Amino acid sequence: MTASGRDKRDAERIEILGDLLGEVMVFSPMAVKEISVTGTQVETAFPLQLDSLHDFRLTLGDRSVVVKGRVVHCSISDMDQEVVLYRSGVEFIEPSERVHSVISEFVDAIKDGRRAL
């Protein structure tokens, strides 16, 4: 790295001797199968570890929210020769008032729409 590149840093970097492990968190597509104000059931192409915490981005109508959730169960829901799908139950963890309101309004709108049929 050039001297000018180093000058742009706010803090000095220190080389790690040995191993220092970490993880990267990325958003991956999922299908929302059920939703309530307290949680959701999702289908993914990979298993979610029990009791793990994740940030879930949900697109609810024309609004999008990110809510923290804890995985309460996970099992294989479908399997063929090339694809395994996993279904997981997720409990929302302390959603903000705004997130709770968006989810509640979305759930109510679905209920109202089904009543009209």
N, C-alpha and C positions, 0 to 999 in steps of 0.2 A: 504494500500500500504506500502511496506517496505521502510525503510530509503534509501536503495540503489536505489530504483525506483524513489524516489523524487530527488535524487542527479543527475539523468540523465536529468532533465528538465532544459531548458534555462531560464525559468521564473516561478515565483511562481504562482500557480493557486489559485483563490479565489472562495470560495463556494458562489453560488447565492442563496440568500434568497428571495423567491417569484418566479415569472415567468419571464423567459427570453426566448423568442421564436426565432426560426431560421428555416432555410430550408436547406435541402440537395439537391444538384443537381446531378442527375444521368443521364447517357445516356440511352435512351430507343429506341427500334427499331422503325423505321418508313419506309414508302415506299415513295420514291421520284417519283412523278407523272409527273412533268414538271420542267424544269430548264432553266434559262437564266443567263447572267452575272450579272443581278441586283437582282435576287431572285429565289425562288423555290416554288412549290406547293407540300405539303407533306400530307400523310395519316397516321393517328395515331389512337391508340385505346383509346385515351383520348383527351378531348378538350384542345386547347392551348388558353390562355387568350389573348384577343385583346390588342395590344400595349405592350405586354410583350416581353422582350428581352431574347434570348436563344443562347447558343453556339450549332451549328449544326455540327456534324461530317459527312462529305460526302466522300464516297469512289467512286472516279471518275476514272474508269479504274484501272490502277495499282498505282494510287496515292490517298492519303487521305489528306483531309484538314479539318480544323475547322474554321468555319466562324460565326460571330455574326449576328443574324437576328432579325427583329422585326415582330411580327405577325400582319398582316394587315386585315385578315379575317379568320373566322373559322365557319364551318357549318357541320352538319351531312351529310355524303356522302352515307352511307349504313347502314342498320339496319336489323338484324334478331332476332330471339328469344333470342340468347345468346350473340351476339356481336354488338356493335355500333362502326362504324368507322367515324372519323372526317377528313375533308379535310381543310387544312389551307394554306393560302398564306403568304409567308415570304419574306420580303424585306431585302437583305443583307445590313449590316451597316458597312461602311468604311472597306471593306476587304483590307488586306495588298496587296501589288503589287504581291507577290508570289501567294497568294490565288486567286486573280483576274485572274492572268495568267493561273493557273491550270484550273479554271472553264471555262475560255474563250477557251482554247485549247480543253477541253473536249466537249464543245458545238459545236465548229467548226468541230471536228472529227465526231460527230454524224451527223451533216448536210452533210459533205462530203460523209460519208458512205451511206446516204439516196439518195444523188444525183447519186451515182454510180449504184443504183438499176434500 
